[in-house]
Amino acid sequence: MVTYILRRLLLSIPVLFGILFATFALARLIPGDPCRAMLGEKATKVVCDEFNHRHGLDRPIPIQFGVYVDEIAHGDFGNSFRYSKPITELLIERLPMTVELSFAALLISIFIGIPLGVISAVRHNSWVDVFTMMWANVGVSMPVFWLGLMLAYIFALALKDTFFQLPPSGRLSPGIIPVPFFETWGMQLSEGTFLFTVSDFFSRMNILNAVLSSDWTLLMDAITHLILPAFALSTIPMALIARMTRSAMLEVLGQDYIRTARAKGLIARTVIMKHAFRNALLPLATVIGLSLGGLLGGAVLTETVFNLSGVGRILYDGITARDYGIVQGFTVVIAIFFVALNLIVDVSYAYLDPRIRLN
Amino acid sequence: MATQTSSPLKLDSEVLTLESASLWQITWRRLFRRKSSIVGMVILAILILLAITAQWLAPYDPILSMLDSDPPQRIQKRSSPCIHAFGCAPDQPQHIMGTDGNIRDEFSRMLYGARLSLAIGLSTVTFAIVIGTVLGALAGYFGGRIDNVIMRIMDVLLAFPSLLLAIAIVTVLGPGLINALLAIGIVSIPAYARVVRGSVLSIREMDFVSASRALGGNTYEILFRRILPNALTPLIVQGTLGIATAILDAAALSFLGLGAQPPTPEWGSMLGAERNQVFTAPHLVFYPGLAIMLTVLAFNLLGDGLRDALDPRLAHIS
């Protein structure tokens, strides 16, 4: 197992380098020189030379690339010139929102998608199966941004003043200001320390923060605000997971050992959950892993629709403001994050299926 | 000797054409056996029909605002749909899907949007298939270092979530429909390269390829005329499903303002332009989104149907 993980780690190094090279090249390919993009059309040659020298842009390209890799390795992802802040700082501010949203969406899609898929396979060709498959087909074809807007319309306007009313945008109702859990615990953390940064990061996830500081009003408010975006974001992965669970289960259920298990008198529940489902988990791990990339892409759209200040939203703002620093920095971070996630999926795959480790 | 070498070749090609003809017939028949693929084909047929006849069906100009129309109509912007058959006052001008924020007939714009969406899907996938096939075929056929280099580049492209990579590419190239299509095309190359490489790897070892090689066929002839035609089936399936993804991604880019620019009647950008009006004029968000969903659904259903119909594992069952 350890050798397998090590080998997978080694294999992802060239990919990481490729990612860095791609984002580096992306930034150099931007039409027009960075100096005039930053300082304006009227910048003179002297000013520009000074600028290029200060930012190391007059050095040979390979050296610039080396410097870039070195900076990334030290956790420096560049600066946003719109916010005049380092990308790392913006990440700590914005990432918790996106993590919370994606995590909620993933949980919804797993907890609805898997049971639906299992039931469809067990009751093959029943109305549950037909309905699930129809719905899964519609689900994968759904534009996330459209679904989000329609959900906002239905739950915030059409169902206004009913029990089902949900807020159409934002993370919290006006007037509700979350207090970081470490402050309610009475911890004295000085800014800039590692512990503060980590606590600060986690306290920005409203639901986690509310639970940790047992603030139930905050918890309810955060949850009601998260339901619609999380549900909108979860449709595509949910549909994929339901489909994959169904087909994997159907394949496994047709095998001889399942018949043996049934023949030796095991109850249906044990056969389905212990014998069949465990083996159907394999392809499921891949689909869940692949959905994570879609979730990150979908988060950009969902956050834009629901006006949530997450990574996606800042990326969108960065694009509209031509803040290349943000686009480049966030693309690198997300790609590295994505490679790490794929690595985890591969390792879990190897854990679930010992045959993979041997190859 | 000459007759001996030419006759099996001739036979071989006869068998090939016979088989391929029947394969398509079988596929076609199987496609019609599935309700879902029929639904997909019907939606697609209607869409293609609407796209072709858009210029005759559309009651108004899709781009010109009716504010400048002659004679000037007293029509409000973002007015709700008005259909005479469903009780809308007859003295009001009929707008089946209402009007948009620039006083244009939404229905006419939707019709032209069908044209654009189909073109977007087909052009990006064609671009990606051509490049992906060449790369995948080279990687699979030659193997070794060429394979390594090509597939590692594909791995890097796959390492980015596709929509985010497309966003990054468009940011560099500048917003616009063509750039958005290029970005989506680039992002979808790896899927085709992988599919083709896989097929080529398995076909290259087959006897008929060795036979062609023994007969002195040159590399490119073997690759492009013997191997690739046999690798077509998975490519068709992947391509059909790929059109669905391409349309969805292009709509998303346009929604974010990176793709088609106003006043182009593109569904994603129509939806994006009016998204802040969802509470006052929901029809302007509802119809374009529904159209995107139906188009994507049609290609997904057709792709799934094709996959099942072309899957050799199912061949002996039905």
Contacts between the chains, C-beta under 8 A, distances in Angstrom:
chain1	res1	chain2	res2	distance
A	14	B	152	5.7
A	14	B	155	7.8
A	15	B	152	7.3
A	15	B	155	5.2
A	15	B	156	5.7
A	15	B	159	5.3
A	18	B	152	6.6
A	18	B	153	7.0
A	18	B	155	7.1
A	18	B	156	3.3
A	18	B	159	7.2
A	19	B	156	5.9
A	19	B	159	5.5
A	19	B	160	7.3
A	21	B	156	7.9
A	22	B	156	6.0
A	22	B	160	7.9
A	23	B	168	7.5
A	26	B	168	5.9
A	26	B	169	7.4
A	26	B	172	5.3
A	29	B	172	5.2
A	30	B	172	5.3
A	31	B	174	7.0
A	133	B	36	7.8
A	134	B	36	7.9
A	137	B	36	6.9
A	137	B	297	6.3
A	137	B	300	6.1
A	137	B	301	6.2
A	137	B	304	7.6
A	138	B	293	7.1
A	138	B	297	6.2
A	140	B	300	6.1
A	141	B	244	6.7
A	141	B	248	7.4
A	141	B	293	5.3
A	141	B	294	7.9
A	141	B	296	3.9
A	141	B	297	3.9
A	141	B	300	5.3
A	142	B	293	5.7
A	143	B	248	6.1
A	143	B	251	5.7
A	143	B	252	6.8
A	143	B	255	7.6
A	143	B	268	7.6
A	143	B	271	7.9
A	143	B	289	5.7
A	143	B	292	5.0
A	143	B	293	6.3
A	143	B	296	7.6
A	144	B	252	7.5
A	145	B	252	6.6
A	145	B	255	5.1
A	145	B	271	7.1
A	145	B	272	7.8
A	145	B	275	7.5
A	145	B	289	7.8
A	146	B	271	6.4
A	146	B	285	7.0
A	146	B	288	7.7
A	146	B	289	3.0
A	146	B	290	7.8
A	146	B	292	6.7
A	146	B	293	6.9
A	147	B	289	7.7
A	149	B	271	7.7
A	149	B	275	5.9
A	149	B	278	4.9
A	149	B	285	5.1
A	149	B	289	7.3
A	150	B	282	7.9
A	150	B	285	7.2
A	150	B	286	6.9
A	150	B	289	6.9
A	152	B	278	6.6
A	153	B	278	5.3
A	153	B	279	6.5
A	153	B	282	5.2
A	153	B	285	7.5
A	156	B	279	7.6
A	157	B	279	5.4
A	168	B	279	7.8
A	293	B	160	7.9
A	293	B	161	3.7
A	293	B	162	7.1
A	294	B	161	6.8
A	294	B	163	7.8
A	296	B	161	4.6
A	296	B	164	6.4
A	297	B	161	4.5
A	297	B	162	6.6
A	297	B	163	3.3
A	297	B	164	5.4
A	297	B	252	8.0
A	298	B	163	7.6
A	300	B	163	6.9
A	300	B	164	7.0
A	300	B	167	7.1
A	300	B	256	7.4
A	301	B	163	7.9
A	301	B	252	5.9
A	301	B	255	7.0
A	301	B	256	7.4
A	304	B	256	6.9
A	305	B	275	7.1
A	315	B	164	7.7
A	315	B	167	7.1
A	316	B	256	6.2
A	319	B	167	6.5
A	319	B	171	5.3
A	319	B	256	7.1
A	319	B	258	6.7
A	320	B	257	6.6
A	322	B	171	7.8
A	324	B	171	7.1
A	327	B	167	7.5
A	327	B	168	5.8
A	327	B	171	4.9
A	328	B	168	7.7
A	331	B	160	7.1
A	331	B	164	6.3
A	331	B	165	7.6
A	331	B	168	4.7
A	334	B	160	7.5
A	334	B	161	6.6
A	334	B	164	5.8
A	335	B	159	5.5
A	335	B	160	4.9
A	335	B	161	7.9
A	335	B	164	7.9
A	338	B	159	6.1
A	338	B	160	6.8
A	338	B	161	5.9
A	339	B	159	5.3
A	342	B	159	7.6
